[in-house]
Amino acid sequence: MGHRGMAAPRISVIIVSDYAAKGVKDWSDELACAQAFAAQDIAEPVDILVVGGAAAAAEPPPLLPADGRLLLLPHHRSTALRDAAVEATAGALVAVVEADCLPAPDWLRRLVAVLDRTPDCQAVSGRTIYREDSAFMRIATLLDRGFVERGSAGRTSHVSTNGALYRRDFLQRFPFPEEANPFVAGWQRNDAILRAGSHIEVEPAAVMRHAYSGFGFERDLRRNVGFRDARVWGRGGGLGNVLRVWRHRNRLEREDLKRLGTQRLRRFDWPLVPPIMLLRRLLELPGIRAGLRDGAKLQRTGYR
C-alpha cells in the first residue's frame, strides 16, 4: 500500500482522539486504529494521518505503519484538531475517525463504494457498535450509536462524528463551530448540514467497533449527552426544564428502539431496556444541570 514518491492518494484518513483518558498517554488507541486502516482491503493507496495536540509532543510518538504520518497541532479541542488536519491531507475523499474506534477490514471499501456510485452523496457513515456479547452492550450500542441508522442503507439525517467518509470540499464547507463541548459542537454542525439540504447516507454493512471502558466511560458519556441536550432543548433552570430535556431524550431513544430494536436486540434483552434507560437519565442529570446554567462548562470530563 506504499505510495511515497507517487501521486497523492485520493483517500485520506484522519485519526484524532476526542477522549483524554487518565494517566500517561501511550498512543495505543491511535496505533491500533492506524494499523487497522493500513490493513483495509481496498485496492488503492490510503494516506493515514494521526493527529494530536501539541501537549502530546512530550510523550513518545507511536511507531506508525509505513503509510502513516503524525501531525501535532497547537490545539486542545478535538473539533479544532479535526478541522485543522484536513489542510494537511490531499485526498478527494477524507475519512475522519476517532482513535478509540477500530474499523472492520472492509469499512473503507464499503463507504468509498457509496460515494463512487452516488455522485450527489456528500458524506456516508457506517454502523458503530460496542461489543455485542451481552444484553447491556447490545442495548447501549443501539441507544448510543443507533441514531445514525435508518434500518437499512440509504439517506439519513446524521453524520457520525466517530467515523465517516466525506467528500473533501463538503468537509471543508462544514467546520465545527467555536464551541468548547464537542457534543454540542457536533450537534450544531449536523444541524447546519441538514439546514443546507445536504445528501448524506449510512451504510450499516460498514462496521466500526467503538471502545467501551466500563462505568467511568458511561458516566462521562452520559454527562456530556445531558449537557448537550440541555443546551439544545433547555429553556432555563428548574425541575420543569430537566423533565423537558428527559422527555426529548426518551422520545429519541424510543424512536431508535422502534426503528432498530427487532434487528439489533434479542428477545430476552427487552426487559432490561427500561431500567437501563432510567439509569441513563440519572447519569445525565449533572450534565443537564450544568447545561441549563448560562455560560457554564462541563467540568472534569475526559472529552475535549
Secondary structure, DSSP 8 states (H G I E B T S, - for coil): ---TTS---SEEEEEE--B--SS----HHHHHHHHHHHT---SS-EEEEEEEEGGGGGS------TTEEEEEES--SHHHHHHHHHTT---SEEEEEETTEEE-TTHHHHHHHHHHH-TT--EEEEEEE---SSHHHHHHHHHHHGGG--SSSEE-S---SSEEEEEHHHHHHS---S-SSHHHHHHHHHHHHHHTT--EEEEEEEEEEE----HHHHHHHHHHHHHHHHHHH--SSSHHHHHHHHHHHHHHHHHHHHHHHHHH--GGGGGGHHHHHHHHHHHHHHHHHHHTSTT----S-SB-
